[in-house]
Amino acid sequence: MSSLLEIKEILKRAYAKYEVFIMPVLKFLLTFVALLMVNSKLGYMSKIDNMGIVLIVSLLSSFLPFGFALFFAIVFILLHFYALAMEVALVGLCVFLVMALLFFRFAPKDSLAVLLTPICFFFKVPYVMPVSMGLIGNPMSMVSVSCGVVVHYLVDFVAENATAIKALDESESTVRLRMVIDALLDNKQMMVTVMAFAVTVVVSYVIRRMSIDYAWTVSIVAGV
């Protein structure tokens, strides 16, 4: 246990000393991975499905606050949605606006959680986020994690049903709208995941705050 505390102190000192270099690199890598993930899942607009564009935007993000990584990822998603069908982009925009209202109202500092949750889904380790936010966040972190879950399922649905959406005639715009809206509202798996992640955040947070030995370890085990 003492060796872990020593390692923690070494890392804290290294971070404090080299923060000016570490932060831009982290922001670059986060944006780069997020945009590559979006392009690999969607990729309907060829102009932004380009390594050069991804690198330029990632470099720009490295000089901006962390929240811009999420902003750029959302812009890429909406552009791909628009290239597929305007109705899909419209639904996506409405979803993101509602999420923004909830996010900025309850968890304005958790933009990283919104972005990292879909990334963790992409790498098949989604449970990492609710446990992590329970450890380092607060109960309101359930909002940001839930928003990330919705983003994952929205992108996943569009990616899996792109052919069917594209096959619909332009005169069937209402059908396209209903198709995407129903996919979100009737997605029981998404609803269950949102509730499970929200409960996990709260449980992990409550146990972590208890005055017991190895509270963090117990919190992680309980959360998982």
Buried (B, 14 or more C-beta within 10 A) or exposed (E): EEEEEEEEEEEEEEEEEEEEEEBBEBBBBBBBBBBBBBBEBBBBBEEBBEEEBBBEBBBBBBEBEBBBBBBBBBBBBBBBBBBBBBBBBBBBBEBBEEBBEEBEEBBEBBBBBBBBBBBBBBEEEBBBBBBBBBBEBBBBBBBBBBBBBBBBBBBBBBBEBBEEBEEBEEEEBEEBBEBBBEBBEEBEEBBEBBEEBBBBBBBBBEBBEEEEEEBEEBBBEBBE
